[in-house]
Amino acid sequence: MRDYPKSQDLLDWYDRHARVMPWRVAPIDRAKGMEPDPYRIWMSEIMLQQTTVAAVKAYFVKFTTLWPTVQDLAAAEDADVMAAWAGLGYYARARNLLKCARFVTLHHNGVFPRSHEQLLKLPGVGPYTAAAVSSIAFDLPETVVD
């Protein structure tokens, strides 16, 4: 994708102006070889559905502190996850978070699939979330329009 001047201009702009968010790897860190964590990207995308970044940040930090890996989340008690989610709204997202974490742990050995097509097979993951995870976490050329 970096072969196109307009694309390169946009990517350069992002590298200079990217907002700092707890689920992102900063452009300078990406340049040093740090890779995004698909679990953190997926969790942020689920939490951000119809919810502002400002509202999600504290919940994201709480969730990743309580359950730092997808396996940890998969092993969590439903009631604990629902209690931690309290106040964020749209509780179906929390139920889908658990279903998906358990599916990834059971069927993918705790490793998120890379492809858009495989991500779509995960519980609670639709086209937007699949594209976001595959493009952000795995650097694959997917179209993500918010």
LOPAPA-817726 format. One record per residue: residue number from 1; residue in three letters; x, y, z of N, C-alpha, C in turn. Coordinates in nm, 2 decimals, decimal comma. Layout:
BEGIN
NUM ALA X Y Z X Y Z X Y Z $
...
***
This chain:
BEGIN
1 MET 0,08 -0,12 0,00 0,00 0,00 0,00 0,09 0,13 0,00 $
2 ARG 0,21 0,12 0,05 0,29 0,24 0,05 0,35 0,28 -0,08 $
3 ASP 0,31 0,21 -0,19 0,36 0,24 -0,32 0,28 0,35 -0,39 $
4 TYR 0,17 0,39 -0,33 0,09 0,50 -0,39 0,11 0,63 -0,31 $
5 PRO 0,15 0,74 -0,38 0,18 0,87 -0,32 0,07 0,91 -0,22 $
6 LYS -0,05 0,91 -0,26 -0,16 0,96 -0,18 -0,17 0,87 -0,05 $
7 SER -0,16 0,74 -0,06 -0,16 0,65 0,05 -0,04 0,69 0,15 $
8 GLN 0,07 0,71 0,09 0,19 0,74 0,17 0,17 0,87 0,24 $
9 ASP 0,11 0,97 0,18 0,09 1,10 0,24 0,00 1,08 0,37 $
10 LEU -0,11 1,00 0,35 -0,20 0,97 0,46 -0,13 0,90 0,57 $
11 LEU -0,05 0,80 0,54 0,02 0,72 0,64 0,12 0,81 0,71 $
12 ASP 0,19 0,89 0,64 0,29 0,99 0,70 0,21 1,08 0,80 $
13 TRP 0,10 1,13 0,76 0,02 1,22 0,84 -0,02 1,15 0,97 $
14 TYR -0,06 1,02 0,96 -0,10 0,94 1,08 0,02 0,93 1,17 $
15 ASP 0,14 0,90 1,11 0,26 0,88 1,19 0,29 1,00 1,28 $
16 ARG 0,26 1,12 1,22 0,29 1,25 1,29 0,18 1,28 1,39 $
17 HIS 0,05 1,24 1,37 -0,06 1,29 1,45 -0,14 1,19 1,52 $
18 ALA -0,10 1,06 1,52 -0,18 0,96 1,59 -0,20 0,99 1,73 $
19 ARG -0,33 0,97 1,78 -0,36 0,99 1,92 -0,31 0,87 2,00 $
20 VAL -0,27 0,90 2,12 -0,22 0,80 2,21 -0,34 0,73 2,27 $
21 MET -0,35 0,60 2,25 -0,46 0,52 2,31 -0,40 0,39 2,37 $
22 PRO -0,46 0,34 2,48 -0,40 0,23 2,55 -0,39 0,10 2,47 $
23 TRP -0,47 0,09 2,36 -0,47 -0,03 2,28 -0,38 -0,02 2,16 $
24 ARG -0,33 0,10 2,13 -0,25 0,12 2,01 -0,10 0,11 2,04 $
25 VAL -0,03 0,07 1,94 0,12 0,07 1,94 0,15 0,20 1,86 $
26 ALA 0,22 0,29 1,93 0,26 0,42 1,87 0,34 0,40 1,74 $
27 PRO 0,33 0,49 1,64 0,41 0,47 1,52 0,56 0,46 1,54 $
28 ILE 0,61 0,53 1,64 0,75 0,53 1,67 0,79 0,39 1,72 $
29 ASP 0,70 0,33 1,80 0,73 0,19 1,85 0,71 0,09 1,74 $
30 ARG 0,61 0,11 1,65 0,60 0,02 1,54 0,73 0,02 1,45 $
31 ALA 0,78 0,14 1,43 0,91 0,15 1,36 1,02 0,08 1,42 $
32 LYS 1,01 0,06 1,55 1,12 -0,01 1,63 1,09 -0,16 1,63 $
33 GLY 0,98 -0,21 1,57 0,95 -0,35 1,56 0,84 -0,40 1,66 $
34 MET 0,79 -0,31 1,74 0,68 -0,36 1,83 0,55 -0,38 1,75 $
35 GLU 0,49 -0,50 1,77 0,37 -0,54 1,70 0,25 -0,52 1,78 $
36 PRO 0,14 -0,48 1,72 0,01 -0,47 1,79 -0,03 -0,61 1,85 $
37 ASP -0,10 -0,61 1,96 -0,16 -0,73 2,01 -0,30 -0,75 1,96 $
38 PRO -0,33 -0,85 1,89 -0,46 -0,87 1,83 -0,57 -0,88 1,94 $
39 TYR -0,54 -0,93 2,05 -0,64 -0,94 2,17 -0,68 -0,80 2,21 $
40 ARG -0,58 -0,71 2,22 -0,61 -0,57 2,26 -0,68 -0,49 2,15 $
41 ILE -0,65 -0,52 2,03 -0,72 -0,45 1,92 -0,86 -0,50 1,91 $
42 TRP -0,88 -0,63 1,92 -1,02 -0,69 1,92 -1,10 -0,63 2,03 $
43 MET -1,04 -0,64 2,15 -1,12 -0,59 2,27 -1,16 -0,44 2,25 $
44 SER -1,06 -0,36 2,21 -1,09 -0,22 2,19 -1,20 -0,20 2,08 $
45 GLU -1,20 -0,27 1,98 -1,30 -0,26 1,87 -1,44 -0,30 1,92 $
46 ILE -1,45 -0,40 2,00 -1,58 -0,44 2,06 -1,63 -0,33 2,15 $
47 MET -1,54 -0,29 2,24 -1,58 -0,18 2,34 -1,62 -0,05 2,27 $
48 LEU -1,56 -0,02 2,16 -1,58 0,11 2,09 -1,71 0,11 2,01 $
49 GLN -1,77 0,00 1,99 -1,90 -0,01 1,92 -2,00 0,08 1,98 $
50 GLN -2,04 0,19 1,91 -2,14 0,29 1,96 -2,10 0,35 2,09 $
51 THR -1,98 0,36 2,12 -1,93 0,42 2,25 -1,80 0,50 2,22 $
52 THR -1,79 0,61 2,28 -1,68 0,70 2,26 -1,55 0,65 2,31 $
53 VAL -1,44 0,70 2,25 -1,30 0,67 2,30 -1,29 0,71 2,45 $
54 ALA -1,34 0,83 2,48 -1,32 0,88 2,62 -1,39 0,78 2,72 $
55 ALA -1,51 0,73 2,68 -1,58 0,64 2,77 -1,51 0,50 2,78 $
56 VAL -1,44 0,46 2,67 -1,39 0,32 2,67 -1,25 0,31 2,74 $
57 LYS -1,17 0,42 2,74 -1,03 0,41 2,79 -1,02 0,34 2,92 $
58 ALA -1,09 0,39 3,02 -1,08 0,34 3,16 -1,13 0,19 3,16 $
59 TYR -1,23 0,16 3,09 -1,28 0,02 3,09 -1,18 -0,07 3,03 $
60 PHE -1,12 -0,02 2,92 -1,01 -0,10 2,85 -0,90 -0,13 2,95 $
61 VAL -0,85 -0,03 3,02 -0,74 -0,05 3,11 -0,78 -0,15 3,22 $
62 LYS -0,91 -0,13 3,27 -0,95 -0,22 3,38 -0,96 -0,37 3,32 $
63 PHE -1,02 -0,39 3,20 -1,03 -0,52 3,15 -0,89 -0,59 3,12 $
64 THR -0,80 -0,51 3,07 -0,67 -0,57 3,03 -0,58 -0,59 3,16 $
65 THR -0,62 -0,52 3,27 -0,55 -0,54 3,39 -0,60 -0,67 3,46 $
66 LEU -0,74 -0,68 3,46 -0,80 -0,80 3,52 -0,77 -0,93 3,43 $
67 TRP -0,78 -0,91 3,30 -0,76 -1,02 3,21 -0,67 -0,99 3,10 $
68 PRO -0,54 -1,00 3,12 -0,43 -0,95 3,03 -0,42 -1,03 2,90 $
69 THR -0,48 -1,16 2,90 -0,47 -1,24 2,78 -0,61 -1,29 2,74 $
70 VAL -0,63 -1,33 2,62 -0,76 -1,39 2,58 -0,79 -1,51 2,66 $
71 GLN -0,69 -1,59 2,70 -0,71 -1,71 2,78 -0,76 -1,67 2,92 $
72 ASP -0,71 -1,56 2,98 -0,75 -1,51 3,11 -0,90 -1,47 3,10 $
73 LEU -0,94 -1,40 2,99 -1,07 -1,35 2,98 -1,16 -1,48 2,96 $
74 ALA -1,12 -1,57 2,88 -1,20 -1,69 2,85 -1,23 -1,77 2,98 $
75 ALA -1,14 -1,76 3,08 -1,15 -1,83 3,20 -1,23 -1,75 3,31 $
76 ALA -1,26 -1,63 3,28 -1,33 -1,54 3,37 -1,47 -1,59 3,40 $
77 GLU -1,52 -1,56 3,51 -1,66 -1,59 3,55 -1,75 -1,49 3,47 $
78 ASP -1,86 -1,53 3,42 -1,95 -1,44 3,35 -1,99 -1,32 3,43 $
79 ALA -2,02 -1,35 3,56 -2,07 -1,24 3,65 -1,96 -1,14 3,67 $
80 ASP -1,83 -1,18 3,68 -1,72 -1,09 3,70 -1,70 -0,99 3,58 $
81 VAL -1,72 -1,05 3,46 -1,70 -0,97 3,34 -1,82 -0,87 3,33 $
82 MET -1,94 -0,92 3,36 -2,06 -0,83 3,35 -2,04 -0,72 3,45 $
83 ALA -1,99 -0,75 3,57 -1,98 -0,65 3,67 -1,87 -0,55 3,63 $
84 ALA -1,76 -0,59 3,57 -1,66 -0,50 3,52 -1,71 -0,41 3,41 $
85 TRP -1,80 -0,46 3,33 -1,86 -0,39 3,21 -1,96 -0,29 3,26 $
86 ALA -2,02 -0,30 3,38 -2,13 -0,22 3,43 -2,10 -0,07 3,40 $
87 GLY -2,19 0,00 3,34 -2,18 0,14 3,31 -2,14 0,17 3,16 $
88 LEU -2,09 0,07 3,09 -2,05 0,09 2,95 -2,16 0,07 2,86 $
89 GLY -2,27 0,00 2,90 -2,39 -0,02 2,82 -2,37 -0,13 2,71 $
90 TYR -2,48 -0,15 2,64 -2,49 -0,25 2,54 -2,43 -0,38 2,58 $
91 TYR -2,49 -0,45 2,68 -2,43 -0,56 2,75 -2,41 -0,68 2,66 $
92 ALA -2,48 -0,68 2,54 -2,46 -0,79 2,44 -2,31 -0,80 2,40 $
93 ARG -2,25 -0,68 2,40 -2,10 -0,68 2,37 -2,02 -0,75 2,47 $
94 ALA -2,05 -0,74 2,60 -1,98 -0,81 2,70 -2,00 -0,96 2,69 $
95 ARG -2,12 -1,00 2,66 -2,15 -1,15 2,64 -2,08 -1,20 2,52 $
96 ASN -2,07 -1,12 2,41 -2,00 -1,16 2,29 -1,85 -1,16 2,31 $
97 LEU -1,80 -1,07 2,40 -1,66 -1,07 2,43 -1,62 -1,20 2,50 $
98 LEU -1,70 -1,25 2,59 -1,68 -1,38 2,65 -1,69 -1,50 2,55 $
99 LYS -1,79 -1,50 2,47 -1,81 -1,60 2,38 -1,69 -1,61 2,28 $
100 CYS -1,65 -1,50 2,23 -1,54 -1,49 2,14 -1,41 -1,54 2,21 $
101 ALA -1,38 -1,49 2,33 -1,26 -1,52 2,40 -1,25 -1,67 2,42 $
102 ARG -1,37 -1,73 2,45 -1,37 -1,88 2,48 -1,35 -1,95 2,35 $
103 PHE -1,41 -1,90 2,24 -1,40 -1,97 2,11 -1,25 -1,96 2,06 $
104 VAL -1,19 -1,85 2,07 -1,05 -1,83 2,03 -0,96 -1,92 2,11 $
105 THR -0,99 -1,93 2,24 -0,91 -2,01 2,33 -0,92 -2,16 2,30 $
106 LEU -1,05 -2,20 2,28 -1,08 -2,34 2,25 -1,04 -2,39 2,11 $
107 HIS -1,07 -2,31 2,01 -1,06 -2,35 1,87 -0,93 -2,30 1,80 $
108 HIS -0,87 -2,20 1,86 -0,75 -2,14 1,80 -0,63 -2,13 1,89 $
109 ASN -0,64 -2,21 2,00 -0,53 -2,22 2,10 -0,49 -2,08 2,15 $
110 GLY -0,59 -1,99 2,16 -0,56 -1,86 2,22 -0,50 -1,76 2,12 $
111 VAL -0,50 -1,80 1,99 -0,43 -1,71 1,89 -0,54 -1,66 1,80 $
112 PHE -0,56 -1,53 1,78 -0,66 -1,48 1,69 -0,62 -1,51 1,55 $
113 PRO -0,72 -1,55 1,47 -0,69 -1,58 1,33 -0,65 -1,45 1,26 $
114 ARG -0,57 -1,45 1,15 -0,52 -1,34 1,08 -0,62 -1,28 0,98 $
115 SER -0,68 -1,37 0,90 -0,76 -1,33 0,79 -0,89 -1,28 0,82 $
116 HIS -0,94 -1,19 0,74 -1,07 -1,13 0,75 -1,18 -1,24 0,75 $
117 GLU -1,16 -1,34 0,66 -1,26 -1,45 0,65 -1,27 -1,53 0,78 $
118 GLN -1,15 -1,56 0,84 -1,15 -1,64 0,96 -1,20 -1,56 1,08 $
119 LEU -1,17 -1,43 1,08 -1,21 -1,34 1,19 -1,37 -1,33 1,19 $
120 LEU -1,43 -1,33 1,07 -1,57 -1,33 1,06 -1,64 -1,45 1,12 $
121 LYS -1,57 -1,55 1,14 -1,63 -1,68 1,20 -1,63 -1,67 1,35 $
122 LEU -1,57 -1,57 1,41 -1,57 -1,56 1,55 -1,70 -1,50 1,60 $
123 PRO -1,75 -1,55 1,72 -1,87 -1,49 1,77 -1,86 -1,34 1,80 $
124 GLY -1,96 -1,27 1,75 -1,97 -1,13 1,78 -1,88 -1,04 1,69 $
125 VAL -1,82 -1,10 1,59 -1,73 -1,02 1,50 -1,80 -1,01 1,37 $
126 GLY -1,82 -0,89 1,33 -1,88 -0,86 1,20 -1,78 -0,80 1,10 $
127 PRO -1,82 -0,76 0,98 -1,73 -0,71 0,88 -1,63 -0,60 0,93 $
128 TYR -1,69 -0,50 1,00 -1,61 -0,39 1,04 -1,50 -0,43 1,14 $
129 THR -1,54 -0,51 1,24 -1,44 -0,55 1,34 -1,34 -0,65 1,28 $
130 ALA -1,38 -0,73 1,19 -1,28 -0,82 1,12 -1,18 -0,74 1,04 $
131 ALA -1,23 -0,64 0,97 -1,14 -0,56 0,89 -1,05 -0,48 0,98 $
132 ALA -1,10 -0,43 1,09 -1,02 -0,35 1,18 -0,91 -0,43 1,24 $
133 VAL -0,94 -0,55 1,29 -0,84 -0,64 1,35 -0,74 -0,68 1,25 $
134 SER -0,78 -0,73 1,13 -0,68 -0,78 1,04 -0,59 -0,66 0,99 $
135 SER -0,65 -0,54 0,97 -0,56 -0,43 0,92 -0,47 -0,38 1,03 $
136 ILE -0,53 -0,36 1,15 -0,45 -0,29 1,26 -0,35 -0,39 1,32 $
137 ALA -0,40 -0,51 1,36 -0,32 -0,61 1,43 -0,22 -0,68 1,34 $
138 PHE -0,26 -0,71 1,21 -0,18 -0,79 1,12 -0,13 -0,72 1,00 $
139 ASP -0,16 -0,59 0,99 -0,11 -0,50 0,88 -0,15 -0,55 0,74 $
140 LEU -0,27 -0,61 0,74 -0,33 -0,66 0,61 -0,41 -0,55 0,54 $
141 PRO -0,41 -0,55 0,41 -0,48 -0,44 0,34 -0,63 -0,46 0,34 $
142 GLU -0,70 -0,41 0,44 -0,84 -0,42 0,45 -0,90 -0,28 0,46 $
143 THR -1,02 -0,26 0,41 -1,09 -0,13 0,41 -1,17 -0,12 0,54 $
144 VAL -1,14 -0,02 0,62 -1,21 0,00 0,74 -1,27 0,14 0,74 $
145 VAL -1,40 0,15 0,73 -1,46 0,29 0,73 -1,55 0,30 0,85 $
146 ASP -1,53 0,40 0,93 -1,61 0,42 1,05 -1,71 0,53 1,03 $
***
